[in-house]
């Protein structure tokens, strides 16, 4: 997992939109669009570079953040992939609530659906701007990759960027590093 995640950074600049439910205010530092680059790899696969855009937004006044992530190939052409070709899309919702076992602590619940036939539910903790998530449930179609477990760490790092690291257990291989990226907040109104 990445070092330095979850510094003392505060909420996102500017007021959150009117559709941000009060229950998800602890996650308001995520609200907005983030774009950047990352590296991936896995046992038996060569490492690669990718680009990514993630958007967190209020969920129409409901107690969740809507989440959409798209990733694209950003490495040299390989195995039929060209720079800019799509790699992955995931969409879902992030919720937060009080941890009954830890006064002042927060539990984060994330539901994600992936375009390649996998749905995941993560449960974890929120400490400042650091979110530590472990898979609670992984469901996959008969044709999806054999992913059995995942762990994700997100947080705001020095400079206000969003960084994350994802570990994955798949294909009978042990839990190991799979993806990591550093994303900058972008102003989508000027893109």
N, C-alpha and C positions, 0 to 999 in steps of 0.2 A: 504494500500500500504506500501511497505517496506521503512524504514528510511535509510538515508545515501547513497542513490543511486545518482550517477552522480557527483562524486567528480572531482577533477582537473586532473584525469588521462589523459594521452595523447594517441597518436596513438599506435597501436600494435607494439611490438618490431620487428625490421627488416623492410625492405622495402616491400610494398605491391606488389603482383604479377603484371606482365605486363598486365593482363586482367582487372585491376581495372580502371574503367572509371573516369576521373577527377571530374565529377559531384557527385560521391559518396565518394570522399575523406573525407568529414565530418563524414562518418560512418566507416572509416578504422579501428578505434579502435575495431570494432566488428569482423574483418576478422580473420578467424582461426576456430579451433574446440574447443569447450567448453564442459566439462563433469562434472557432479556433482549429487547432491541429492536435493530433494525437498519434500514438504509436500502438500497434497491436502485434500479437503473436500468440503462439500456443505450442506446446510440445508437438513436434512433427510438422509444424507449419513455419515457413520463414517469416521473419518480422516484416511489418509493412507500416506505411504512413497513411493517415486518413484525415480528412477534414470533417467538421461536424458543426451543426447548428442545433441548439436546444432552445425551446421557448417554454417558459413557465408563465401562466396567466390565471387570473381569477376564474372560477368555474361558475359564471352566471349567478353569483351570490351564494352559491352552495359552499359548504365547509370543506373545500378541496381546492388544490391548484391543478389546473389542466397542464399536461406535459406532452410535448411533441419533440422528437429527436430524429434528425436525418443525418446520415453519414455517407461520405463519398470517398472513392479511391483518390489518394493524393501522392501516390508513389509512381515510379517508373512503370511503363506498361509491362504486365505480367499475366500469364494464364488467361489471356483474353480480356483482362481489365485494362481500361485506359484511364488516365487522369480525368476526374470528374464523374466517372461512372458510379451509379448508386451502389452502396454497400449494405446499409441497414436502415430501417425505420422502426421506431417504437413510439407508442402513444399510451397515455394512461393518466392516472390521477395520484396526487400526493395529499395525504391527510396528516394531521397532527393532533394529539390529545395529551392530557396530563398523565404522567406515570404514577399509578397509585402506590408503587413501592419506593419511589424516590421523590420526596417533596421538592417541588420546583422543577423536576425533570420532565422531559417530553418524550413521547413515543411517536415515531413517524411510521406511517403505513403507506406503501406504494404498490399500486397495481399497474402492470405493464403488459401490453400486447405487442408482439413482434410480428413483422410481416412474414417471417419465415416459419410460422406455425408454432410458436411458443408463447405462453402466457405465464407471468410470474407475479407472485405476491411477496413483497419484502416487508420486514418489520425491523425497526432499529431505533436508535436514539438520536436525539438532537442535543448538542452541547454548544452553545454560542452559534457559530456558523459552520459547525462540523456535523455531518450526518453520516452515521455508520449503520449500514443496512445489511441484513442477512436474508437469504431467501427462506421463505416460510412454506411456499408451495410453488412447484414448477409443473406446468401441464404442457404437453406437447402432442402434436398430431402424429400420425403414424409415419409421415414422411419428413418430420423435423429432425434436426440434429439431436443427438442423445445428450442433452444438457440435463444434469441432475441437481446441481447446486450452484449458487452464485453469491458473491459478497461484493458490496459496493461502498465506497467511501467518497463523499462529496464534501467540499468546503471552499470557503473564500480564503485565498492566500494573499501574500504580500502583493500590493499593487491593485487589489480589488478584483482579481481574476477568479473565475470558478475553475477549480481543479477536481479531477476525479480519478479513481483507480477502480478497476473491476477485475476480480478474480473469478475464475469459472472452473467447475468440475464437469467434464464432459467426456464421452467416448471411453469410459472406464479409466480415465486418467485422473490423478488427484487434483484437488483444488490448487490452482496456480494463477499467476498473473496472466491477464488476457488483453486488457485495454487500459490506457491512461491518456489523459488529455488535459490541456490548459485552454480555457475559453475566455474571451473578453466580452464584456457587455457591449452590445452594438445598438445604435440608434436606427431602428428599422424605418423611421419616418424619412430618413435621408438616404436610404439604400436604393 
